[in-house]
Each structure stands twice: as C-alpha cells, then as structure tokens.
Amino acid sequence: MSYKDFFKVPVWKQASKIVEDVNGLCIKLPKSEDFALSSQLKRAALSIPSNIAEAFGRNHTKDKINFYYFARGSLMK
C-alpha cells in the first residue's frame, strides 16, 4: 500500500501514541527527574515518529531503511 503522507501511515500513528503515553508517564515522575530521566524518555519517544517521517521523505531505499532502524533504536533506549 502506498501512502501520500506519513500522517496516514499506521506505524507513524502508533509512534505518535507512544509519545503521548511517555509524556503522560513522565508527568508522574518526581520533579527531580525533569532534566534527567524524563528528558531522555521524551526525546527518545519523539525521535520514533520523527525518524519514520524522515524515512518517508527519503527517495532511496537504503536511506529509508536507515531511518527505520534509527526509529527502532529509539524504542530500545
């Protein structure tokens, strides 16, 4: 299936949901974690849909695959 923009890609939608979930969980963390754990979790979560969107805009298959790997790597942090 071919998509016209990444907003409609199911995996991007799931990744965006992860961002929302992580932000919700970070609110529950102690304030002392705002600039440490909380910040790292938020940045890792945000990089998932960002890398998927970046891959969508690439014209070469190898570039696309690399950005999908980056997105997957952000899930592993």
C-alpha positions as YAML, in Angstrom:
chain: A
units: angstrom
residues:
- id: 1
  name: MET
  ca: [0.00, 0.00, 0.00]
- id: 2
  name: SER
  ca: [1.29, 3.43, -0.92]
- id: 3
  name: TYR
  ca: [0.67, 6.47, 1.28]
- id: 4
  name: LYS
  ca: [0.67, 10.10, 0.16]
- id: 5
  name: ASP
  ca: [1.89, 11.46, 3.50]
- id: 6
  name: PHE
  ca: [3.32, 9.93, 6.65]
- id: 7
  name: PHE
  ca: [0.41, 11.11, 8.84]
- id: 8
  name: LYS
  ca: [-1.68, 8.26, 7.44]
- id: 9
  name: VAL
  ca: [0.93, 5.52, 7.94]
- id: 10
  name: PRO
  ca: [-0.27, 3.23, 10.76]
- id: 11
  name: VAL
  ca: [3.19, 2.82, 12.30]
- id: 12
  name: TRP
  ca: [3.60, 6.61, 12.49]
- id: 13
  name: LYS
  ca: [0.23, 6.85, 14.25]
- id: 14
  name: GLN
  ca: [1.35, 4.20, 16.75]
- id: 15
  name: ALA
  ca: [4.64, 6.03, 17.30]
- id: 16
  name: SER
  ca: [2.75, 9.26, 17.97]
- id: 17
  name: LYS
  ca: [0.65, 7.41, 20.53]
- id: 18
  name: ILE
  ca: [3.87, 6.29, 22.23]
- id: 19
  name: VAL
  ca: [4.92, 9.94, 22.50]
- id: 20
  name: GLU
  ca: [1.62, 10.78, 24.19]
- id: 21
  name: ASP
  ca: [1.93, 7.81, 26.55]
- id: 22
  name: VAL
  ca: [5.51, 8.63, 27.51]
- id: 23
  name: ASN
  ca: [4.65, 12.27, 28.15]
- id: 24
  name: GLY
  ca: [1.80, 11.14, 30.38]
- id: 25
  name: LEU
  ca: [4.08, 8.82, 32.31]
- id: 26
  name: CYS
  ca: [6.76, 11.49, 32.70]
- id: 27
  name: ILE
  ca: [4.28, 13.77, 34.44]
- id: 28
  name: LYS
  ca: [4.10, 11.16, 37.20]
- id: 29
  name: LEU
  ca: [7.87, 11.12, 37.74]
- id: 30
  name: PRO
  ca: [9.40, 13.16, 40.56]
- id: 31
  name: LYS
  ca: [10.37, 16.73, 39.69]
- id: 32
  name: SER
  ca: [14.00, 15.82, 40.33]
- id: 33
  name: GLU
  ca: [13.86, 13.71, 37.15]
- id: 34
  name: ASP
  ca: [12.66, 16.54, 34.88]
- id: 35
  name: PHE
  ca: [16.08, 17.19, 33.38]
- id: 36
  name: ALA
  ca: [17.43, 13.65, 33.52]
- id: 37
  name: LEU
  ca: [15.29, 10.55, 33.03]
- id: 38
  name: SER
  ca: [12.17, 12.42, 31.97]
- id: 39
  name: SER
  ca: [14.03, 14.44, 29.36]
- id: 40
  name: GLN
  ca: [15.75, 11.37, 27.90]
- id: 41
  name: LEU
  ca: [12.49, 9.40, 27.72]
- id: 42
  name: LYS
  ca: [10.68, 12.25, 25.98]
- id: 43
  name: ARG
  ca: [13.45, 12.78, 23.44]
- id: 44
  name: ALA
  ca: [13.71, 9.05, 22.69]
- id: 45
  name: ALA
  ca: [9.94, 8.78, 22.24]
- id: 46
  name: LEU
  ca: [9.77, 11.84, 19.99]
- id: 47
  name: SER
  ca: [12.57, 10.54, 17.79]
- id: 48
  name: ILE
  ca: [10.48, 7.48, 16.83]
- id: 49
  name: PRO
  ca: [7.79, 9.27, 14.76]
- id: 50
  name: SER
  ca: [10.37, 11.86, 13.67]
- id: 51
  name: ASN
  ca: [12.58, 9.19, 12.13]
- id: 52
  name: ILE
  ca: [9.60, 7.50, 10.49]
- id: 53
  name: ALA
  ca: [8.62, 10.84, 8.95]
- id: 54
  name: GLU
  ca: [12.22, 11.42, 7.86]
- id: 55
  name: ALA
  ca: [12.30, 7.99, 6.20]
- id: 56
  name: PHE
  ca: [9.07, 8.77, 4.39]
- id: 57
  name: GLY
  ca: [10.71, 11.77, 2.74]
- id: 58
  name: ARG
  ca: [13.76, 9.88, 1.52]
- id: 59
  name: ASN
  ca: [13.92, 8.74, -2.10]
- id: 60
  name: HIS
  ca: [16.49, 5.97, -1.78]
- id: 61
  name: THR
  ca: [15.64, 2.64, -0.20]
- id: 62
  name: LYS
  ca: [18.88, 2.46, 1.79]
- id: 63
  name: ASP
  ca: [18.19, 5.90, 3.30]
- id: 64
  name: LYS
  ca: [14.64, 4.87, 4.22]
- id: 65
  name: ILE
  ca: [15.85, 1.69, 5.87]
- id: 66
  name: ASN
  ca: [18.46, 3.56, 7.91]
- id: 67
  name: PHE
  ca: [15.84, 5.92, 9.34]
- id: 68
  name: TYR
  ca: [13.55, 3.00, 10.16]
- id: 69
  name: TYR
  ca: [16.49, 1.44, 12.02]
- id: 70
  name: PHE
  ca: [17.00, 4.73, 13.88]
- id: 71
  name: ALA
  ca: [13.32, 4.71, 14.89]
- id: 72
  name: ARG
  ca: [13.61, 1.13, 16.10]
- id: 73
  name: GLY
  ca: [16.74, 2.03, 18.03]
- id: 74
  name: SER
  ca: [14.86, 4.76, 19.85]
- id: 75
  name: LEU
  ca: [12.38, 2.16, 21.02]
- id: 76
  name: MET
  ca: [15.20, 0.22, 22.64]
- id: 77
  name: LYS
  ca: [16.51, 3.03, 24.85]
...
